[in-house]
C-alpha cells in the first residue's frame, strides 16, 4: 500500500511539473504584435519592450535605450521566457541619482548649520 501511495504521489508531482511549461517560441507566438513584454534571457538579464515580427527563429524587441527606441533581433536560443505585461515601465535611474544627491546635500547642510550654530 505504501509503494502505491508513493508511486501515485511521485507520478502526480512529475506530471504537474510538465504542465504549463512552454517554449519561448510558443510564448512569443501567443502574444499579439506590438504588445508590451518582458523577456528573460539565458544569462539572467530581463528586458522590457514591445514584441513584433515573430518568426521561426526569433522576434524583434523594440526597447528604449538612452531615450531612443532601439530594435533588436532576438533569437529564441537566447531566451528562457517571454511574458506579456501591462506596460513597459521606464527606468528612473537619473531621477533617483538626483534625489540621492539632493538628500545627501540637505543632510550635509543641516549638519554644517548645526555645527556652526554652536
C-alpha positions in Angstrom: 0.0 0.0 0.0 2.9 2.4 0.8 4.5 1.7 -2.5 1.3 2.5 -4.4 0.9 5.7 -2.5 4.5 6.7 -3.1 4.2 5.8 -6.8 1.0 7.8 -7.1 2.4 10.9 -5.4 5.6 10.8 -7.5 3.6 10.5 -10.7 1.4 13.4 -9.7 4.4 15.6 -8.9 6.2 14.8 -12.1 3.1 15.3 -14.2 2.4 18.7 -12.6 5.9 19.8 -13.4 5.4 19.1 -17.1 2.2 21.1 -17.5 2.5 24.8 -18.0 6.0 24.7 -19.4 6.0 26.2 -22.9 8.9 27.2 -25.0 9.8 30.8 -25.6 8.7 30.3 -29.3 5.3 29.2 -28.2 5.1 32.1 -25.6 6.1 34.7 -28.2 3.7 33.3 -30.9 0.8 33.6 -28.4 1.4 37.3 -27.9 0.0 39.9 -30.3 2.4 42.1 -32.2 3.3 45.4 -30.6 2.3 44.2 -27.2 4.5 45.1 -24.1 6.6 42.2 -23.0 9.3 41.2 -20.5 12.0 39.0 -22.0 14.2 36.9 -19.7 17.5 35.9 -21.3 19.6 32.8 -20.6 22.2 35.0 -18.8 19.5 36.1 -16.3 19.0 39.6 -17.7 15.4 40.9 -18.0 14.5 43.4 -20.7 11.1 45.1 -21.2 9.9 46.3 -24.6 7.4 45.6 -27.4 7.4 42.4 -29.4 7.0 42.3 -33.2 7.9 40.3 -36.2 7.8 36.8 -34.6 9.4 34.2 -36.9 10.6 30.6 -36.6 14.0 31.7 -35.3 13.2 34.7 -33.1 11.4 38.0 -32.9 12.1 41.7 -32.9 12.1 43.5 -29.5 11.7 47.3 -29.6 13.0 48.9 -26.4 14.1 52.2 -25.0 17.9 52.8 -24.8 19.1 56.2 -23.6 15.7 57.8 -24.5 15.8 56.4 -28.1 13.8 53.5 -29.4 16.0 50.6 -30.5 15.0 47.5 -32.4 16.9 44.3 -31.5 16.6 40.9 -33.3 16.3 38.3 -30.5 16.9 34.6 -31.2 14.9 32.0 -29.3 18.1 30.2 -28.2 19.0 33.4 -26.2 15.7 33.5 -24.3 14.3 31.5 -21.4 10.9 33.2 -21.1 8.7 35.8 -22.9 5.9 37.2 -20.7 3.2 39.8 -21.7 3.0 42.7 -19.2 0.6 45.6 -18.8 3.0 48.4 -19.6 6.7 49.0 -20.1 8.0 50.9 -17.2 10.7 53.5 -17.9 13.8 53.4 -15.8 14.2 56.3 -13.4 18.0 56.0 -12.9 18.8 59.7 -13.5 15.9 60.9 -11.3 16.9 58.6 -8.5 20.5 59.7 -8.6 19.4 63.4 -8.4 17.1 62.5 -5.4 20.0 60.8 -3.6 22.4 63.7 -4.3 19.7 66.1 -3.0 19.2 64.1 0.2 23.0 64.0 0.9 23.3 67.7 0.2 20.4 68.5 2.5 21.8 66.3 5.3 25.3 67.9 5.0 23.7 71.4 5.0 21.8 70.6 8.2 24.8 69.1 9.9 27.1 72.1 8.9 24.4 74.6 10.0 24.1 72.8 13.4 27.9 72.7 13.8 28.2 76.4 13.0 25.4 77.3 15.3 27.2 76.0 18.4 
